[in-house]
Amino acid sequence: MDPTTQFCPNFYCLKRGLVNQGHIKVHSHKERRFRCTCCGKTFAASRNTPFFRLHKSLDLVTVVLTLLTHGCPLQAIVAAYDLDERTVADWQQRAGAHALRFHQLHVQQGQVDAQHVQADELYVKMVGRKLWLAMALAVPSRLWLGGILSPRRDQTLIDTLVGMVRSCVKSLAILVCVDGLASYVGAFVRGFRHKIQGPTGRPRLVTEAGLLIGQVLKRYSGKRLVETVRRVVRGCAEAIQAVLRRTQTGHQINTSYIERLNATFRANLQGLVRRGRALLHEPGRMQAGISLLGCVYNFCWAHDSLRERAPLACGKKWVSRTPAQAAGLTDRHWSVRQLLEKRLPPATWKAPRKKCRSRRAKPVAA
């Protein structure tokens, strides 16, 4: 138990969320509790993690969540471990909220050198409804930049996805490859703008000059693909080819990497299968599963396409890397247990906006 890596979760503590300030002491090794000397409150080591106040063993919870991220049906987990479906659903909901917060703190901090980004949307079937899932991928590092669920495939969905991509990338001068959906072009042009202050008045919004956009248009005859058109929407063909050569992500405009990621999500998340009897009822369960799978994909799964030559003294031929390692967000290969045990600081509290008092008309004297 290392108190230097812990923080006080008490809302009224003056040092809430601060790490390595010398105010956290070990309260009980047996009960795994810490004490804050600033406010005098004690808290469990599992606070702010999905394991907080769970009565099952942590090994069992980790195994169940690992199986869920590998496409194991919920009914099989219930039958194998003699658990209730509501219990497994609650574990997945906790882990999904934890993974979403982890993604915000480690990926959406504007530190990803993306260079080449691809975006696409998926059709999601649920019981009694349908949803659309929009996702983005940093192609050189295979880093999943996030996913958004929406009941409609509209401009709002694409604008939200573009805002998430902007919060992740370090530079707005990147290559974006999308399909034939016209909403992407306008969303990236509007979302990748800078404020330039003039001598007077409000600042002007100017689109990033280095933004390159390419589209892949596919034409079908029935269910058969008959033609593929690759179009340069913004920039020039020579600049796009230079980015593709520098990142080694193809020889022409393509969306193959994000389509491969879509297949990975469909294969490893039971609710995303095209045909199945284990469809989900609530969008919250689907969002939790997507967040958990995306976080495990980034930090826990090693990719053969990202491996590097190992040093001669290592005794191995290759060194595997995860997308987060390739993007420079971490220097180690995380396990699912380490990901779930990571205590995350609470969000910064913001005072609610005060509503303006309604002005009532004064009665007119008779």
VMD Tcl script that draws the C-alpha trace (Angstrom):
set ca {
  {0.00 0.00 0.00}
  {1.65 3.16 -1.26}
  {0.05 6.34 0.17}
  {1.99 8.60 -2.20}
  {-0.20 7.44 -5.12}
  {-3.50 7.94 -3.29}
  {-5.78 10.97 -3.08}
  {-8.63 11.98 -0.79}
  {-12.10 11.51 -2.35}
  {-13.90 13.61 0.26}
  {-15.88 16.33 -1.50}
  {-15.34 18.85 1.31}
  {-11.60 18.23 1.71}
  {-9.29 21.10 0.76}
  {-6.85 18.64 -0.86}
  {-9.46 16.57 -2.71}
  {-7.97 14.74 -5.70}
  {-4.36 15.82 -5.02}
  {-1.61 13.17 -5.16}
  {1.74 13.03 -3.36}
  {1.07 15.96 -1.02}
  {2.03 14.11 2.18}
  {-1.50 14.23 3.59}
  {-2.41 10.56 2.95}
  {-1.40 7.96 5.56}
  {-2.05 4.22 5.89}
  {-4.95 3.70 8.31}
  {-5.22 -0.14 8.23}
  {-3.21 -2.70 6.28}
  {-5.69 -5.47 7.07}
  {-8.75 -3.56 5.85}
  {-6.75 -1.75 3.12}
  {-7.81 1.73 4.18}
  {-6.08 5.13 4.04}
  {-6.58 8.28 6.09}
  {-6.41 11.91 5.04}
  {-4.73 14.13 7.65}
  {-6.33 17.24 6.15}
  {-9.97 16.30 6.74}
  {-9.49 13.27 9.03}
  {-11.64 10.96 6.86}
  {-10.68 7.37 6.01}
  {-11.36 5.66 2.70}
  {-10.88 2.25 1.12}
  {-8.10 1.51 -1.32}
  {-10.74 0.45 -3.87}
  {-12.54 3.81 -3.77}
  {-13.06 5.36 -7.23}
  {-12.63 1.95 -8.90}
  {-15.19 -0.61 -10.18}
  {-14.22 -2.91 -7.26}
  {-15.58 -0.54 -4.59}
  {-18.01 -2.31 -2.20}
  {-18.20 -5.53 -4.22}
  {-18.79 -8.72 -2.25}
  {-17.29 -11.07 -4.84}
  {-13.59 -11.78 -5.22}
  {-11.65 -9.38 -7.42}
  {-10.28 -12.27 -9.47}
  {-13.81 -13.37 -10.39}
  {-14.85 -9.86 -11.37}
  {-11.73 -9.45 -13.50}
  {-12.31 -12.77 -15.28}
  {-15.96 -11.92 -16.00}
  {-15.11 -8.49 -17.41}
  {-12.29 -9.98 -19.50}
  {-14.71 -12.49 -20.98}
  {-17.19 -9.72 -21.79}
  {-14.50 -7.82 -23.72}
  {-13.77 -10.94 -25.77}
  {-17.31 -11.50 -26.96}
  {-18.44 -14.14 -24.48}
  {-22.26 -14.15 -24.24}
  {-23.78 -13.02 -20.98}
  {-25.81 -16.23 -20.72}
  {-22.65 -18.33 -20.86}
  {-21.02 -16.33 -18.04}
  {-24.15 -16.66 -15.89}
  {-24.27 -20.42 -16.43}
  {-20.55 -20.97 -15.87}
  {-20.09 -18.90 -12.69}
  {-23.61 -19.17 -11.20}
  {-24.16 -15.42 -11.20}
  {-27.24 -13.28 -11.68}
  {-27.60 -11.39 -14.96}
  {-28.22 -8.15 -13.08}
  {-24.96 -8.63 -11.17}
  {-22.92 -9.06 -14.35}
  {-24.70 -6.10 -15.94}
  {-23.87 -3.94 -12.90}
  {-20.19 -4.96 -13.10}
  {-20.10 -4.04 -16.77}
  {-21.78 -0.69 -16.07}
  {-19.23 0.12 -13.34}
  {-16.29 -0.89 -15.52}
  {-17.68 1.06 -18.48}
  {-17.96 4.27 -16.46}
  {-14.43 3.72 -15.13}
  {-13.08 3.12 -18.65}
  {-14.79 6.25 -19.97}
  {-13.16 8.36 -17.26}
  {-9.81 6.62 -17.90}
  {-10.12 7.42 -21.62}
  {-10.82 11.08 -20.86}
  {-7.78 11.39 -18.57}
  {-5.27 9.50 -20.73}
  {-6.37 9.89 -24.37}
  {-8.47 13.05 -24.62}
  {-5.69 15.34 -23.47}
  {-4.43 16.58 -26.85}
  {-1.21 14.52 -26.78}
  {-1.80 12.08 -29.67}
  {0.36 12.59 -32.76}
  {-2.32 11.25 -35.08}
  {-1.16 12.43 -38.57}
  {-3.76 10.15 -40.21}
  {-7.30 9.66 -38.83}
  {-10.12 7.54 -40.18}
  {-13.77 7.72 -39.09}
  {-16.81 5.58 -39.77}
  {-20.20 4.69 -38.32}
  {-21.85 1.38 -37.44}
  {-25.48 0.30 -37.43}
  {-26.38 -1.11 -33.99}
  {-29.45 -3.30 -33.45}
  {-31.10 -3.39 -30.05}
  {-34.35 -4.80 -28.73}
  {-37.10 -2.55 -30.01}
  {-34.82 0.17 -31.39}
  {-31.81 0.94 -33.54}
  {-28.77 3.12 -32.88}
  {-25.76 4.45 -34.75}
  {-22.20 4.20 -33.43}
  {-19.60 6.63 -34.82}
  {-15.91 5.87 -34.12}
  {-12.52 7.31 -35.04}
  {-9.04 5.76 -35.22}
  {-5.51 7.19 -35.29}
  {-4.12 4.96 -38.02}
  {-0.29 5.05 -37.40}
  {-0.68 3.90 -33.76}
  {-4.05 2.06 -34.22}
  {-5.31 4.10 -31.25}
  {-9.07 4.16 -30.72}
  {-10.02 7.82 -30.26}
  {-13.57 7.22 -29.02}
  {-17.09 6.25 -29.98}
  {-20.45 8.06 -29.81}
  {-23.91 6.46 -29.72}
  {-26.92 8.23 -31.18}
  {-30.45 7.22 -32.20}
  {-30.00 9.05 -35.51}
  {-27.23 9.26 -38.09}
  {-27.34 13.03 -38.28}
  {-25.09 16.06 -38.18}
  {-25.11 16.16 -34.38}
  {-23.55 12.69 -34.19}
  {-20.75 13.59 -36.60}
  {-20.08 16.96 -34.92}
  {-19.74 15.25 -31.53}
  {-17.29 12.73 -32.99}
  {-15.21 15.51 -34.57}
  {-15.07 17.32 -31.23}
  {-13.79 14.13 -29.57}
  {-11.11 13.73 -32.26}
  {-9.98 17.32 -31.75}
  {-9.66 16.79 -27.99}
  {-7.27 13.88 -28.65}
  {-4.94 15.08 -31.41}
  {-1.89 17.26 -30.82}
  {-1.94 19.01 -34.20}
  {-4.92 19.83 -36.42}
  {-2.81 19.45 -39.56}
  {-3.76 15.83 -40.21}
  {-5.16 13.65 -42.97}
  {-8.77 12.54 -42.49}
  {-10.18 9.67 -44.55}
  {-13.93 9.02 -44.42}
  {-16.65 7.36 -46.44}
  {-19.19 9.06 -48.69}
  {-21.27 10.59 -45.88}
  {-21.37 14.31 -46.71}
  {-21.68 15.36 -43.05}
  {-18.02 14.52 -42.35}
  {-16.57 17.20 -44.63}
  {-18.46 20.10 -43.14}
  {-18.00 18.81 -39.58}
  {-14.20 18.59 -39.87}
  {-13.96 21.95 -41.63}
  {-15.98 23.60 -38.85}
  {-14.46 21.62 -35.99}
  {-10.81 22.15 -36.98}
  {-10.80 25.95 -36.82}
  {-8.60 28.42 -34.93}
  {-9.54 31.74 -33.39}
  {-7.59 34.64 -34.88}
  {-8.05 37.92 -33.06}
  {-8.12 41.02 -35.22}
  {-7.49 44.60 -34.16}
  {-11.12 45.02 -33.14}
  {-14.24 42.95 -32.78}
  {-14.72 39.25 -32.19}
  {-12.01 36.79 -33.35}
  {-12.32 35.17 -36.76}
  {-12.57 31.40 -37.12}
  {-10.10 30.08 -39.70}
  {-9.86 26.43 -40.71}
  {-6.48 24.74 -40.22}
  {-4.49 25.16 -43.42}
  {-2.84 21.72 -43.13}
  {-6.14 19.80 -42.85}
  {-6.43 17.20 -45.62}
  {-9.66 15.31 -46.30}
  {-10.16 12.33 -48.58}
  {-13.33 10.36 -49.30}
  {-13.97 6.81 -50.44}
  {-17.24 6.46 -52.39}
  {-18.55 2.94 -52.95}
  {-21.30 2.18 -55.44}
  {-23.34 -1.00 -55.22}
  {-25.64 -2.92 -57.52}
  {-27.89 -4.72 -55.09}
  {-25.44 -6.20 -52.58}
  {-22.51 -6.30 -54.97}
  {-19.77 -3.65 -55.02}
  {-19.32 -2.42 -58.57}
  {-17.18 0.72 -58.26}
  {-14.92 2.52 -55.76}
  {-14.16 6.20 -56.26}
  {-11.43 7.93 -54.23}
  {-11.84 11.68 -54.08}
  {-9.66 14.48 -52.70}
  {-12.01 16.88 -50.91}
  {-9.53 19.24 -49.24}
  {-5.87 19.67 -50.05}
  {-4.04 18.15 -52.99}
  {-3.29 14.58 -54.03}
  {0.48 15.06 -53.61}
  {0.11 16.16 -49.96}
  {-2.15 13.20 -49.18}
  {0.30 10.77 -50.81}
  {3.12 12.26 -48.76}
  {1.22 11.64 -45.50}
  {0.39 8.07 -46.54}
  {4.05 7.36 -47.35}
  {5.31 8.95 -44.13}
  {2.88 6.99 -41.93}
  {3.07 3.79 -44.05}
  {-0.72 3.49 -44.05}
  {-1.38 2.66 -47.70}
  {-0.72 3.93 -51.19}
  {-4.08 5.61 -51.81}
  {-7.05 7.07 -49.92}
  {-8.68 4.27 -47.92}
  {-10.85 3.48 -44.90}
  {-9.64 -0.09 -44.43}
  {-8.19 0.47 -40.94}
  {-11.39 1.81 -39.38}
  {-13.39 -0.93 -41.12}
  {-11.06 -3.50 -39.58}
  {-11.62 -1.88 -36.20}
  {-15.39 -2.12 -36.77}
  {-14.99 -5.86 -37.34}
  {-12.97 -6.14 -34.11}
  {-15.70 -4.42 -32.13}
  {-18.44 -6.55 -33.69}
  {-16.52 -9.73 -32.89}
  {-15.67 -8.82 -29.29}
  {-18.85 -7.12 -28.10}
  {-21.86 -9.39 -27.95}
  {-24.38 -6.60 -28.45}
  {-22.81 -5.53 -31.77}
  {-23.21 -8.81 -33.65}
  {-25.16 -8.54 -36.88}
  {-27.42 -11.47 -36.09}
  {-27.87 -12.87 -32.62}
  {-30.28 -13.56 -29.80}
  {-28.29 -11.68 -27.13}
  {-29.28 -8.13 -28.11}
  {-29.22 -5.45 -25.45}
  {-32.24 -3.52 -24.15}
  {-30.67 -0.32 -22.79}
  {-28.34 2.13 -24.60}
  {-26.43 2.65 -21.33}
  {-25.31 -0.99 -21.34}
  {-24.15 -0.62 -24.92}
  {-22.19 2.57 -24.17}
  {-20.56 0.92 -21.14}
  {-19.53 -2.08 -23.22}
  {-18.08 0.13 -25.96}
  {-16.10 2.23 -23.50}
  {-14.70 -0.82 -21.72}
  {-13.77 -2.59 -24.96}
  {-12.14 0.53 -26.42}
  {-10.07 1.11 -23.29}
  {-8.93 -2.53 -23.16}
  {-8.15 -2.37 -26.88}
  {-5.92 0.69 -26.39}
  {-4.01 -0.31 -23.26}
  {-4.23 -4.11 -22.88}
  {-4.15 -5.68 -26.34}
  {-0.86 -6.01 -28.21}
  {-0.96 -5.70 -32.00}
  {1.35 -7.61 -34.32}
  {1.47 -4.65 -36.74}
  {2.94 -2.45 -33.98}
  {5.74 -4.77 -32.80}
  {9.37 -3.68 -32.93}
  {12.73 -5.37 -33.14}
  {13.95 -6.35 -29.68}
  {17.49 -5.47 -28.50}
  {20.08 -8.20 -28.83}
  {20.53 -8.48 -25.07}
  {16.81 -9.05 -24.57}
  {16.84 -12.61 -25.90}
  {13.66 -12.06 -27.93}
  {13.16 -11.32 -31.62}
  {10.21 -8.95 -31.30}
  {8.76 -6.65 -28.63}
  {5.00 -6.34 -28.72}
  {3.27 -2.98 -28.20}
  {-0.25 -1.80 -27.53}
  {-1.78 1.19 -29.37}
  {-1.27 3.35 -26.27}
  {2.43 2.45 -26.24}
  {2.76 3.19 -29.95}
  {1.09 6.58 -29.41}
  {3.42 7.41 -26.51}
  {0.64 7.59 -23.89}
  {2.18 4.91 -21.67}
  {5.44 3.00 -21.33}
  {4.05 -0.37 -20.22}
  {1.64 -3.08 -21.24}
  {-1.41 -2.85 -18.95}
  {-3.42 -5.84 -17.78}
  {-7.19 -5.73 -17.33}
  {-6.72 -6.02 -13.55}
  {-4.32 -3.05 -13.49}
  {-6.69 -1.03 -15.64}
  {-9.64 -1.65 -13.29}
  {-7.61 -1.11 -10.10}
  {-6.32 2.29 -11.24}
  {-7.83 4.97 -8.98}
  {-8.98 7.93 -11.03}
  {-9.25 11.43 -9.57}
  {-12.76 12.89 -9.51}
  {-13.80 15.50 -12.01}
  {-13.27 19.12 -11.07}
  {-16.33 20.51 -9.38}
  {-17.97 23.43 -11.12}
  {-20.44 25.71 -9.44}
  {-23.90 25.56 -11.02}
  {-24.98 28.57 -12.95}
  {-27.42 30.72 -11.08}
  {-30.73 31.22 -12.78}
  {-31.76 34.80 -13.36}
  {-34.58 35.91 -11.15}
  {-37.75 36.48 -13.08}
  {-38.87 40.04 -12.92}
  {-42.50 40.33 -12.07}
  {-44.47 43.29 -13.25}
  {-45.22 45.73 -10.47}
  {-48.91 46.15 -9.79}
  {-50.25 49.44 -11.02}
  {-51.84 51.53 -8.27}
  {-55.51 52.23 -8.85}
}
mol new
graphics top color blue
foreach p $ca { graphics top sphere $p radius 0.5 }
foreach p [lrange $ca 0 end-1] q [lrange $ca 1 end] { graphics top cylinder $p $q radius 0.2 }
display resetview
